[in-house]
Amino acid sequence: MIHMKKNYEGNYDTDTEILYRGTEVSGIAENPETLPIYHSTAYCVKDTDDYTFANNGGKYFYNRTANPNRDCLGEAISYLENGEKTIICSSGMAAISTALLGLLKNGDHAVISKAIYGETIELIENMLSKYGIEITFADFTNEKEVEKSVKPNTVLFYTEIIANPLTLVVDIEKIASIAKKHNILTVVDSTFTTPFVIKPLDFGADIVIHSLTKYFGGHSDITGGSITSNESIIKRLMPSYLLLGCCMDPNTAWLTSRSIKTMAMRVRLQNSNAVKLAHALSLNPKIKTVFHPSIETHPQHEIAKRMFSDGFYGAMMSFRVEDDIKKVNEFMHRLKIVKYMGTLGGIRTTIAHPATAFRNEFSDEELKSMGMYEGLIRISTGAENADDLINDFNQALEVF
Ligand SMILES: Cc1ncc(COP(=O)(O)O)c(C=O)c1O
């Protein structure tokens, strides 16, 4: 037994003893192969000077302010994104809220991509408008439209790189150069792409956000978000992060750090499977269109080829079949390994039905204008054997 401290033995009543027994490690436990989980809400300070030192960021003090597991996870993400610092949040939406509420104030104008995650649109439309922030939605695949939307009070551009569900690709380099010309910050949600496909900061973006719930977590068992940028922007965002109180819990940070160790292998395999699957589906006569940037007829194929690394095009795609919801459901029932699920980026291939997902938020006409027809099915490609996946889709597609 090397770890038991006996400072309190026998001196106090049991009710007191039990609070102090078995709570400190006296043996040496240096350099464990995996980082311990620091669950502690707070850390003892010796006196008021020590408190002041801790409270000014000198050492760990209170979990919502800083935690070793979140800091280690942040360091790994900063490395992957070529950023200086990363804030780790309790969800992708928490990261987006922290960034937008931290950067925008009453009277500011922001230009936002039309083709972004539905709940980000809700946040912007329903919440930012309450604080006197002016918004213009624009098509970010059309740089002229984006530049025309700029006003004297524009301070921020916000976009994703591969937009859901039609996989439109934004030329982030061009968008960031327009932003720089007008002294505007570019915020990019790179959840669909991951740093193995593109590192937006290298292309001139100022801030990159991820829903860690997806490819970073990779196993559909965590919820988290990140904001990566330079030191001064992260410093600007810290008050909103601390005051909104949306920190990730240490256990989840530990799990996400563990997942990151296999992220390169997972995401590379998912991306190469996606190219194979998109090609195979494009040959299936039951399918009208496959939406994946690897397809040569995709409107931004050349942009994706130039910007993305290693011949990857992202592991998200969609395809359109007949707009017959009965057959769409029958197709789902017939799939043997692929599951229908409200997430993406997991190790197993999943599908989603965008028109059903957004029926409460948008009218039929709005859904169609965004390409969300009854016959549109989205795929998040997993790490299965590519032939098994292709066969599963092809046999289920026989229903059409
Ligand atoms: C592109 C994108 N950004 C942000 C989010 C929100 O992430 P979370 O569910 O972790 O809050 C999602 C969720 O699906 C997403 O797809």
The ligand as an ORCA input file, in Angstrom:
! r2SCAN-3c Opt
* xyz 0 1
  C     -22.335     21.419    -38.667
  C     -22.827     21.338    -37.263
  N     -22.492     22.303    -36.397
  C     -22.905     22.284    -35.120
  C     -23.717     21.269    -34.651
  C     -24.183     21.284    -33.220
  O     -23.417     20.401    -32.474
  P     -23.925     19.765    -31.078
  O     -25.040     18.840    -31.395
  O     -22.695     19.115    -30.547
  O     -24.375     20.915    -30.235
  C     -24.088     20.231    -35.508
  C     -24.933     19.127    -35.021
  O     -25.360     18.267    -35.763
  C     -23.638     20.262    -36.855
  O     -23.979     19.312    -37.726
*
